[in-house]
Amino acid sequence: MDNKAIRNRVFDERAKIDGTIDKQTGELICDYDVTWLPFGRYVASCEGGYFVTFWSKILY
Protein backbone atom coordinates (compact mmCIF):
# COMPACT_ATOMS: atom_id res chain seq x y z
CA MET A 1 0.00 0.00 0.00
CA ASP A 2 1.20 3.49 -0.71
CA ASN A 3 1.05 6.43 1.72
CA LYS A 4 -2.23 7.78 0.33
CA ALA A 5 -3.96 4.40 0.64
CA ILE A 6 -2.75 4.02 4.24
CA ARG A 7 -3.86 7.56 5.08
CA ASN A 8 -7.30 6.89 3.60
CA ARG A 9 -7.69 3.61 5.49
CA VAL A 10 -6.76 5.16 8.84
CA PHE A 11 -8.99 8.15 8.09
CA ASP A 12 -11.97 5.92 7.29
CA GLU A 13 -11.50 3.79 10.40
CA ARG A 14 -10.40 6.32 13.01
CA ALA A 15 -11.26 9.93 12.06
CA LYS A 16 -14.61 10.12 13.83
CA ILE A 17 -13.26 8.29 16.88
CA ASP A 18 -10.00 10.17 17.54
CA GLY A 19 -11.25 13.74 17.03
CA THR A 20 -9.81 14.38 13.58
CA ILE A 21 -13.34 15.24 12.42
CA ASP A 22 -15.50 17.58 14.51
CA LYS A 23 -18.45 15.55 15.82
CA GLN A 24 -20.87 18.49 15.70
CA THR A 25 -20.05 20.05 12.32
CA GLY A 26 -18.37 17.16 10.49
CA GLU A 27 -15.46 19.42 9.48
CA LEU A 28 -11.90 18.15 9.20
CA ILE A 29 -9.89 19.58 12.12
CA CYS A 30 -6.49 18.24 11.07
CA ASP A 31 -5.20 15.71 8.56
CA TYR A 32 -2.99 12.65 8.82
CA ASP A 33 0.69 12.53 7.84
CA VAL A 34 2.35 9.20 6.95
CA THR A 35 6.02 8.60 7.83
CA TRP A 36 8.14 5.54 7.02
CA LEU A 37 9.59 3.72 10.04
CA PRO A 38 11.42 0.41 10.39
CA PHE A 39 8.92 -2.44 9.98
CA GLY A 40 6.01 -0.19 8.96
CA ARG A 41 4.69 3.36 8.88
CA TYR A 42 3.58 5.87 11.47
CA VAL A 43 0.39 7.81 10.75
CA ALA A 44 0.20 11.00 12.84
CA SER A 45 -2.48 13.61 13.35
CA CYS A 46 -2.86 16.45 15.82
CA GLU A 47 -4.81 14.09 18.11
CA GLY A 48 -2.36 11.18 18.17
CA GLY A 49 -0.79 8.56 15.97
CA TYR A 50 -0.97 4.97 14.80
CA PHE A 51 1.60 2.42 13.71
CA VAL A 52 0.68 0.54 10.53
CA THR A 53 2.53 -2.72 9.89
CA PHE A 54 3.72 -3.87 6.46
CA TRP A 55 0.72 -6.22 6.27
CA SER A 56 -1.58 -3.18 6.81
CA LYS A 57 -2.67 -3.86 10.39
CA ILE A 58 -3.35 -0.65 12.31
CA LEU A 59 -2.00 -0.77 15.87
CA TYR A 60 -3.72 1.64 18.22
GROMACS elastic network, one bead per residue, 0.5 to 0.9 nm:
[ bonds ]
;  ai    aj funct       b0    kb
    1     4     6  0.80947   500
    1     5     6  0.59497   500
    1     6     6  0.64538   500
    1    54     6  0.83973   500
    1    55     6  0.88581   500
    1    56     6  0.76781   500
    2     5     6  0.54109   500
    2     6     6  0.63526   500
    2     7     6  0.86973   500
    3     6     6  0.51594   500
    3     7     6  0.60561   500
    3     8     6  0.85706   500
    3    33     6  0.86442   500
    3    34     6  0.60554   500
    3    35     6  0.81637   500
    3    36     6  0.88960   500
    3    41     6  0.86006   500
    4     7     6  0.50269   500
    4     8     6  0.60963   500
    4     9     6  0.85906   500
    4    34     6  0.81710   500
    5     8     6  0.51067   500
    5     9     6  0.61652   500
    5    10     6  0.86977   500
    6     9     6  0.51164   500
    6    10     6  0.62123   500
    6    11     6  0.84148   500
    6    34     6  0.77597   500
    6    41     6  0.87972   500
    6    43     6  0.81682   500
    6    52     6  0.79701   500
    6    56     6  0.77309   500
    7    10     6  0.53197   500
    7    11     6  0.59741   500
    7    12     6  0.85603   500
    7    31     6  0.89682   500
    7    32     6  0.63781   500
    7    33     6  0.72821   500
    7    34     6  0.66883   500
    7    43     6  0.70944   500
    8    12     6  0.60306   500
    8    13     6  0.85806   500
    8    32     6  0.88917   500
    9    12     6  0.51803   500
    9    13     6  0.62208   500
    9    14     6  0.84440   500
   10    13     6  0.51837   500
   10    14     6  0.56571   500
   10    15     6  0.73038   500
   10    32     6  0.83793   500
   10    43     6  0.78573   500
   10    50     6  0.83076   500
   10    52     6  0.89199   500
   10    58     6  0.75804   500
   11    14     6  0.54383   500
   11    16     6  0.82795   500
   11    20     6  0.83402   500
   11    31     6  0.84718   500
   11    32     6  0.75345   500
   12    15     6  0.62700   500
   12    16     6  0.82145   500
   13    16     6  0.78474   500
   13    17     6  0.80856   500
   14    17     6  0.51965   500
   14    18     6  0.59525   500
   14    19     6  0.84760   500
   14    20     6  0.80967   500
   15    18     6  0.56268   500
   15    19     6  0.62620   500
   15    21     6  0.57114   500
   15    28     6  0.87264   500
   16    19     6  0.58834   500
   16    20     6  0.64251   500
   16    21     6  0.54602   500
   16    22     6  0.75397   500
   16    23     6  0.69422   500
   16    26     6  0.86517   500
   17    20     6  0.77383   500
   17    21     6  0.82551   500
   17    23     6  0.89893   500
   18    21     6  0.79355   500
   18    47     6  0.65326   500
   18    48     6  0.77410   500
   19    22     6  0.62579   500
   19    23     6  0.75240   500
   19    29     6  0.77513   500
   19    30     6  0.88584   500
   19    46     6  0.89007   500
   19    47     6  0.65341   500
   20    27     6  0.86145   500
   20    28     6  0.61449   500
   20    29     6  0.54011   500
   20    30     6  0.56777   500
   20    31     6  0.69399   500
   20    32     6  0.84923   500
   20    45     6  0.73689   500
   20    46     6  0.75899   500
   20    47     6  0.67528   500
   21    24     6  0.88331   500
   21    25     6  0.82626   500
   21    26     6  0.57219   500
   21    27     6  0.55388   500
   21    29     6  0.55495   500
   21    30     6  0.76019   500
   22    25     6  0.56260   500
   22    27     6  0.53606   500
   22    28     6  0.64399   500
   22    29     6  0.64183   500
   23    26     6  0.55712   500
   23    27     6  0.80071   500
   24    27     6  0.82940   500
   25    28     6  0.89340   500
   26    29     6  0.89647   500
   28    31     6  0.71624   500
   29    46     6  0.85384   500
   30    45     6  0.65349   500
   30    46     6  0.62359   500
   30    47     6  0.83435   500
   31    44     6  0.83499   500
   31    45     6  0.58931   500
   31    46     6  0.76572   500
   32    43     6  0.62029   500
   32    44     6  0.53890   500
   32    46     6  0.79627   500
   32    49     6  0.85213   500
   33    42     6  0.81192   500
   33    43     6  0.55525   500
   33    44     6  0.52564   500
   33    45     6  0.64509   500
   34    41     6  0.65912   500
   34    42     6  0.57550   500
   34    44     6  0.65228   500
   35    40     6  0.88593   500
   35    41     6  0.55057   500
   35    42     6  0.51576   500
   35    43     6  0.63871   500
   35    44     6  0.80401   500
   36    39     6  0.85457   500
   36    40     6  0.64187   500
   36    42     6  0.63813   500
   36    43     6  0.88984   500
   37    40     6  0.54104   500
   37    41     6  0.50457   500
   37    42     6  0.65438   500
   37    51     6  0.88883   500
   38    41     6  0.74973   500
   39    52     6  0.87750   500
   39    53     6  0.63956   500
   39    54     6  0.64406   500
   40    51     6  0.69837   500
   40    52     6  0.56008   500
   40    54     6  0.50058   500
   40    55     6  0.84561   500
   40    56     6  0.84311   500
   41    50     6  0.83571   500
   41    51     6  0.58113   500
   41    52     6  0.51765   500
   41    53     6  0.65309   500
   41    54     6  0.76854   500
   42    49     6  0.68291   500
   42    50     6  0.57158   500
   42    52     6  0.61488   500
   42    53     6  0.88056   500
   43    48     6  0.85950   500
   43    49     6  0.54049   500
   43    50     6  0.51331   500
   43    51     6  0.62700   500
   43    52     6  0.72869   500
   44    47     6  0.79079   500
   44    48     6  0.59124   500
   44    50     6  0.64422   500
   44    51     6  0.87315   500
   45    48     6  0.53949   500
   45    49     6  0.59321   500
   45    50     6  0.88867   500
   46    49     6  0.81558   500
   49    60     6  0.78444   500
   50    58     6  0.65987   500
   50    59     6  0.59309   500
   50    60     6  0.55071   500
   51    57     6  0.82932   500
   51    58     6  0.59970   500
   51    59     6  0.52744   500
   51    60     6  0.70217   500
   52    55     6  0.79886   500
   52    56     6  0.57242   500
   52    57     6  0.55327   500
   52    59     6  0.61115   500
   52    60     6  0.89276   500
   53    56     6  0.51523   500
   53    57     6  0.53499   500
   53    58     6  0.66883   500
   53    59     6  0.77524   500
   54    57     6  0.75065   500
